[in-house]
Amino acid sequence: MTFTIINNEKSFIEIQQEWEELQIETDISFYSTYAYLFNWYKYHNSKLKELQIICVYKNKKIIAIAPLSLTNKKFLFFKGIELNFMGKADFHNFIIDKNEKKQSIIKYIFKIINNDISWDRVMFSHIAHNTDLASFFLKSEQFNSKFEFLGENPILNLKKNSDFLTYKKSFFKKNITYYRNKLKRDLDVNFEVIHGNNNDVLNEIATIHINRNKERRSLFKDETAYGALKQLYKDDEHTVTFVLKTKEGGIISYATCYLFNRVIHNWNTSFSLDYRDYSVGDLIYFEMINYAFDNKEIINYIDFGAGRYPWKFRMTNTFISTYTFTLNNEKSKKHFLLQGYDKLFKIAKIILNK
């Protein structure tokens, strides 16, 4: 095996075809696709110190990509260089050809990280428990203790339920049909599926989300993040928003998602508080899940997104655990400071959890 490290935009653009061909031979999420990460990079590159995309070759063909970047990180009273996954995502992973020996390739990538990249700390987050990367960390005498629990992503496996009616009896409250009929009777509300940014749907859901989150900052108020979303949602194939609309056409509840590899990644949802008495927050999921069961040929799983929220676990009893991996560079001049920072952080965490 050989490798290259991509650290500039021109080279990032040049590997698009190879990256997208490799995607087909993997089981990655949408968050590791070229489209998602290049779009994120275009809008957030000013926050990076440098790209560090590791490409592993075999017989002059890319068989693995580690989509990484360096950032200047502030640790209380000092700064250090941190190596991270690119992008903001619920799942991060290396992209490795499923026909290759994944553990050997991961080991090779870490050899590159240690010998060919200058960093003070590695911090990889949102690594799913059922990935080869998680397995690598858990089996390692060196890395096991550095691999720590982060949270859960509730997941609905449609294949474990014969049909929507069977699922509904187990997971939705009995009066959900009453609210559905009442909403239709009182307001003539309809369910719609909108691909991409058709009908300027992002602008509509942004207004709902901002109005609903006046006490905390809405992501739609971040011009950079919102700009990236608008660009990403030009892709009608992999972005979809489920909405409840009044007969006048106004959206009262929504769930917006990415769709890739037969998985719906629901990354954002909200509803108008004017309609809370109709249980529209539950109803949008009722309709979305019903739609997913009707389209099992293209949808196998629904990922309800990161976060241990009770309402998510009322729709499923399965989840994916995610972890973080943190490693301080023993050869770094800031190793002692980072070790002290970690101890202070753990003490603070214990105090706050009491």
C-alpha positions in Angstrom: 0.0 0.0 0.0 1.0 3.6 -0.6 -0.6 6.9 0.4 -0.9 10.6 -0.3 -2.2 13.4 2.0 -4.4 16.0 0.4 -4.0 19.4 2.0 -5.4 21.8 -0.6 -8.7 22.4 -2.4 -7.4 21.7 -5.9 -6.4 18.2 -5.0 -9.7 17.7 -3.1 -11.6 18.5 -6.2 -9.4 16.2 -8.3 -10.3 13.1 -6.3 -14.1 13.5 -6.5 -14.6 10.7 -9.1 -12.4 8.2 -7.2 -14.0 9.1 -3.8 -17.5 8.7 -5.3 -16.6 5.4 -6.9 -15.2 4.2 -3.5 -18.5 5.2 -1.8 -20.3 2.6 -3.8 -18.0 -0.1 -2.3 -18.6 0.9 1.3 -21.4 1.1 3.9 -20.8 4.7 5.0 -23.4 7.2 6.0 -24.2 10.3 4.0 -22.0 12.3 6.4 -18.9 10.6 4.8 -19.8 11.2 1.2 -17.8 13.5 -1.1 -20.9 15.7 -1.7 -21.5 16.3 2.0 -17.9 16.9 3.1 -16.8 19.0 0.1 -19.8 21.2 0.6 -19.0 21.6 4.3 -15.4 22.4 3.4 -16.4 25.1 0.9 -18.3 27.0 3.6 -16.1 26.3 6.7 -12.5 26.1 5.4 -11.6 29.4 7.0 -12.0 27.7 10.4 -9.4 25.0 9.5 -5.6 25.1 9.7 -5.2 22.6 6.9 -6.8 19.7 5.2 -5.3 16.3 6.0 -7.2 13.8 3.8 -5.4 10.6 3.8 -5.8 8.5 0.6 -4.6 4.9 0.7 -3.7 3.2 -2.6 -3.4 -0.3 -3.8 -2.2 -1.0 -7.4 -2.6 2.8 -8.0 -6.3 2.7 -7.0 -7.8 4.4 -3.9 -9.0 1.8 -1.5 -9.4 4.0 1.6 -9.9 7.6 2.6 -9.6 9.2 6.0 -11.3 12.6 5.7 -9.4 14.6 8.3 -8.3 18.1 9.0 -6.2 20.2 11.4 -7.6 23.0 13.5 -6.0 25.5 15.9 -7.7 24.6 19.2 -7.9 26.7 22.3 -7.5 24.8 25.6 -8.2 27.2 28.4 -4.9 29.2 28.6 -3.0 27.6 25.7 -3.5 26.6 22.1 -2.7 23.4 20.3 -3.1 21.7 16.9 -5.9 19.2 16.9 -6.5 16.5 14.2 -10.2 15.9 13.6 -12.7 14.4 11.2 -13.9 16.9 8.6 -17.4 18.2 8.9 -20.1 18.4 11.5 -21.9 15.1 11.6 -23.8 12.5 13.6 -21.5 9.8 12.3 -17.8 9.9 11.3 -15.8 7.1 9.7 -12.9 6.1 7.5 -14.1 5.2 4.0 -12.7 1.8 3.2 -13.4 -0.6 0.3 -15.5 -3.4 1.7 -13.5 -6.0 -0.2 -10.2 -5.0 1.5 -8.8 -6.0 4.9 -10.2 -3.1 6.9 -8.3 -3.6 10.2 -5.0 -3.7 8.4 -5.9 -0.5 6.5 -7.0 1.3 9.7 -3.7 0.3 11.3 -1.8 1.7 8.3 -3.7 5.0 8.5 -2.7 5.4 12.1 0.9 4.8 11.2 0.5 7.7 8.7 -1.1 9.8 11.4 1.8 9.2 13.8 4.6 9.6 11.3 3.5 12.0 8.7 1.2 14.6 10.3 2.2 17.1 12.9 -0.4 17.4 15.7 -0.7 17.9 19.5 -4.0 16.0 19.9 -6.2 13.7 18.0 -9.9 14.1 18.7 -12.3 11.9 16.7 -16.0 12.1 17.6 -19.3 10.4 16.7 -17.8 7.0 15.9 -20.6 4.4 15.7 -20.2 1.3 17.9 -20.9 -1.1 14.9 -18.1 0.1 12.7 -14.7 -1.4 11.9 -13.1 1.8 13.3 -14.8 1.2 16.7 -13.7 -2.4 16.6 -10.1 -1.3 16.0 -10.1 1.0 19.1 -11.8 -1.5 21.3 -9.3 -4.3 20.5 -6.3 -2.1 20.9 -4.2 -2.2 24.1 -2.9 1.2 23.3 -6.2 2.9 22.3 -9.0 1.1 24.3 -8.9 3.5 27.2 -8.9 6.5 24.9 -12.2 5.4 23.3 -15.1 6.8 25.4 -18.9 6.7 25.3 -20.5 9.8 23.8 -24.3 9.2 23.3 -27.0 7.4 21.3 -28.7 7.7 17.9 -32.1 6.1 18.1 -32.6 3.9 15.0 -35.8 2.3 13.5 -35.1 -0.9 11.6 -38.1 -1.2 9.2 -37.1 -4.8 8.4 -37.9 -5.8 12.0 -41.5 -4.8 11.6 -43.9 -6.5 9.1 -45.9 -3.4 8.3 -46.8 0.1 9.6 -50.0 -1.0 11.5 -48.0 -3.6 13.5 -45.4 -1.0 14.3 -48.0 1.7 15.2 -49.6 -0.5 17.8 -46.3 -0.9 19.7 -44.9 2.6 19.5 -47.5 5.3 18.9 -50.0 6.5 21.6 -53.6 5.2 21.0 -55.0 8.7 20.4 -52.7 9.5 17.5 -55.4 8.7 15.0 -57.8 11.1 16.8 -55.4 13.9 16.4 -54.7 13.1 12.8 -58.4 13.1 12.0 -59.0 16.3 14.0 -56.2 18.1 12.2 -57.6 17.1 8.8 -61.2 18.0 9.9 -60.3 21.4 11.4 -57.5 22.6 9.1 -57.6 20.3 6.1 -53.9 19.6 6.6 -52.0 17.4 4.1 -48.8 15.5 4.3 -46.2 16.2 1.6 -42.7 15.0 0.7 -40.5 17.7 -0.7 -37.1 16.8 -2.4 -34.2 19.2 -2.3 -35.2 22.8 -1.8 -38.2 22.8 -4.0 -40.8 25.5 -3.2 -38.1 27.2 -1.1 -38.8 24.8 1.7 -35.6 25.7 3.6 -36.7 29.2 4.0 -40.1 28.1 5.5 -38.7 25.6 7.9 -36.0 28.1 9.0 -38.7 30.5 10.0 -40.5 27.8 12.1 -37.2 26.7 13.7 -36.1 30.3 14.6 -39.5 31.2 16.1 -39.5 27.9 18.1 -36.0 28.5 19.4 -36.0 32.1 20.6 -34.3 31.2 23.9 -31.5 29.4 22.2 -29.7 30.1 18.9 -31.2 28.4 15.9 -28.7 26.9 13.4 -30.6 28.7 10.6 -29.4 32.0 12.0 -25.8 31.0 11.3 -25.2 32.5 7.8 -22.4 30.1 7.0 -24.2 27.0 8.1 -27.4 28.1 6.3 -25.5 28.9 3.1 -24.0 25.4 3.2 -27.4 23.8 3.7 -28.9 25.8 0.7 -26.1 24.5 -1.5 -26.4 20.9 -0.2 -30.2 21.0 -0.7 -29.7 21.6 -4.5 -29.3 17.8 -4.5 -32.8 16.5 -4.9 -31.8 12.8 -4.7 -30.3 12.9 -1.2 -32.2 15.6 0.7 -35.8 15.3 1.6 -38.2 17.2 3.9 -41.5 15.8 5.2 -44.1 18.4 6.0 -47.6 18.9 7.2 -49.3 21.8 5.3 -52.5 23.7 5.7 -54.9 24.1 2.8 -53.4 27.6 2.3 -50.0 26.0 1.9 -48.3 27.0 5.2 -46.1 24.4 6.9 -47.0 23.7 10.5 -44.6 20.8 11.2 -41.6 19.3 9.4 -38.8 16.7 9.6 -35.9 17.3 7.2 -33.5 14.6 6.3 -30.7 13.2 4.3 -31.3 9.9 2.3 -28.4 7.7 1.4 -27.7 3.9 1.4 -31.3 3.2 2.2 -31.1 5.3 5.4 -33.1 8.4 6.3 -31.0 10.6 8.6 -33.4 13.0 10.3 -31.1 15.8 11.4 -33.7 18.5 12.2 -37.4 18.9 13.1 -39.7 21.4 14.5 -43.3 22.7 14.5 -45.3 25.9 14.8 -46.3 26.4 18.4 -49.7 27.7 17.2 -50.6 24.1 16.5 -49.2 22.3 19.5 -52.6 21.2 20.7 -52.9 19.0 17.6 -49.9 17.0 18.6 -48.2 18.0 15.2 -44.8 17.1 16.6 -45.8 13.5 16.8 -47.9 13.5 13.7 -45.1 14.5 11.4 -43.2 11.4 12.5 -46.4 9.3 12.2 -46.6 10.3 8.6 -42.9 10.1 7.8 -42.6 6.6 9.2 -45.8 5.5 7.4 -44.2 6.8 4.2 -41.0 4.9 4.9 -42.9 1.6 5.4 -44.6 2.2 2.0 -41.2 2.7 0.4 -39.2 -0.2 1.9 -37.6 -0.7 -1.5 -35.5 2.4 -1.0 -35.6 2.9 2.9 -34.4 0.3 5.4 -33.6 2.4 8.4 -34.6 5.7 10.0 -31.9 7.5 12.0 -33.6 9.9 14.4 -30.4 11.8 15.0 -28.0 12.2 17.9 -29.4 12.9 21.4 -31.0 11.0 24.2 -34.4 12.7 23.9 -37.4 10.7 25.4 -39.6 11.5 22.4 -37.2 9.7 20.1 -37.2 6.5 22.2 -41.0 6.5 22.1 -40.7 5.7 18.4 -38.1 2.9 18.7 -36.3 0.7 21.2 -33.1 0.3 19.2 -30.1 2.7 18.9 -26.5 3.1 17.8 -24.0 4.1 20.5 -21.4 6.6 19.5 -17.9 7.2 20.9 -15.1 9.7 21.0 -11.4 8.9 20.6 -8.9 11.3 22.2 -5.1 10.9 22.0 -2.5 13.3 23.2 0.8 13.3 21.3 3.6 12.2 23.6 6.2 13.8 21.3 4.4 17.1 21.5 5.9 20.0 23.6 2.3 20.5 24.8 1.8 17.0 26.0 2.2 17.9 29.7 -0.3 20.8 29.4 -2.8 18.6 27.6 -2.6 15.9 30.3 -3.3 18.6 32.9 -6.2 19.9 30.8 -7.7 16.4 30.6 -7.5 16.0 34.4 -9.2 19.3 35.1 -11.9 18.5 32.5 -12.6 15.2 34.2 -12.8 16.8 37.7 -15.2 19.5 36.4 -17.3 16.8 34.7 -17.6 14.9 38.0 -18.5 18.0 39.9 -21.2 19.1 37.4 -22.8 15.6 37.4 -23.2 15.5 41.2 
